[in-house]
Amino acid sequence: MEWKVYFSRRAEKFFLSGAVSRADVLGLVHKTILKFKGKAINVDIGKLHGKWKGFYRIRDGEIRIIVAFDFKIFAIFVEVVDWHGSAY
């Protein structure tokens, strides 16, 4: 089954800054899916709590990606792509 990826307006706005490309984010999300499947992939992910309960954080250097996965319908919702100090 192929995953569908949806980006929030906030994520789309960050792409316009040119700091990170959509392809880079999609690559990290793909690595995260492989890690969930049990592959030995080096990607820094963490489950979030509080206001962001149900979301995961993907960390790549100074960039943070906050994303939700719906494993029932194979959908990925990228809510935030931002610098580490502004993402949360």
C-alpha positions in Angstrom: 0.0 0.0 0.0 1.3 3.5 -0.9 1.3 6.1 1.8 -0.2 9.5 1.2 1.5 12.6 2.6 -0.3 15.8 3.6 1.4 19.0 4.5 -0.1 21.8 6.7 0.1 25.4 5.7 2.8 26.0 8.3 5.0 23.3 6.8 4.4 24.7 3.3 5.3 28.1 4.4 8.6 26.8 5.9 9.5 25.2 2.5 9.3 28.7 0.9 12.2 29.8 3.1 14.4 27.3 1.3 16.0 26.0 4.5 14.9 22.5 3.7 13.2 20.9 0.7 10.1 18.9 0.5 12.2 16.0 -0.9 14.4 16.1 2.2 11.3 15.9 4.5 9.8 13.1 2.5 13.1 11.2 2.7 13.1 11.5 6.5 9.4 10.4 6.7 10.2 7.4 4.5 13.1 6.4 6.8 10.7 6.7 9.7 8.2 4.4 8.1 11.0 1.9 7.5 12.0 2.1 11.2 8.4 1.5 12.3 8.5 -1.6 10.1 11.5 -2.9 12.1 14.4 -2.0 9.7 17.7 -0.9 11.2 17.5 2.7 10.0 19.3 5.6 11.7 16.6 8.3 12.2 16.0 10.3 15.3 12.3 10.0 16.2 10.4 10.6 19.4 6.8 10.3 20.6 5.4 13.6 21.8 3.3 14.3 24.8 1.0 17.0 26.1 -0.3 19.4 23.5 1.2 17.2 20.8 0.0 13.8 22.0 -0.4 11.4 19.1 2.4 13.1 17.1 6.0 12.2 16.5 9.1 14.4 16.3 11.7 13.7 13.7 15.0 15.5 14.4 17.5 16.2 11.7 20.2 18.6 12.9 18.5 21.9 13.7 15.3 21.1 11.9 12.3 19.5 13.6 9.4 17.8 11.8 6.2 17.1 13.8 4.2 14.5 12.1 1.2 12.2 12.7 0.8 8.7 11.2 -2.5 7.0 10.5 -1.6 3.4 10.0 -5.2 2.4 9.2 -5.5 4.5 6.0 -1.7 4.8 5.3 -1.7 8.6 5.7 1.0 10.9 7.0 0.2 14.4 8.2 3.2 16.7 8.4 2.1 19.5 10.8 5.3 21.4 11.4 8.6 21.8 9.7 10.7 24.4 11.6 13.9 25.2 13.4 14.2 23.5 16.8 13.4 26.6 18.9 10.2 27.4 17.0 8.7 24.0 16.2 6.9 23.4 19.5 
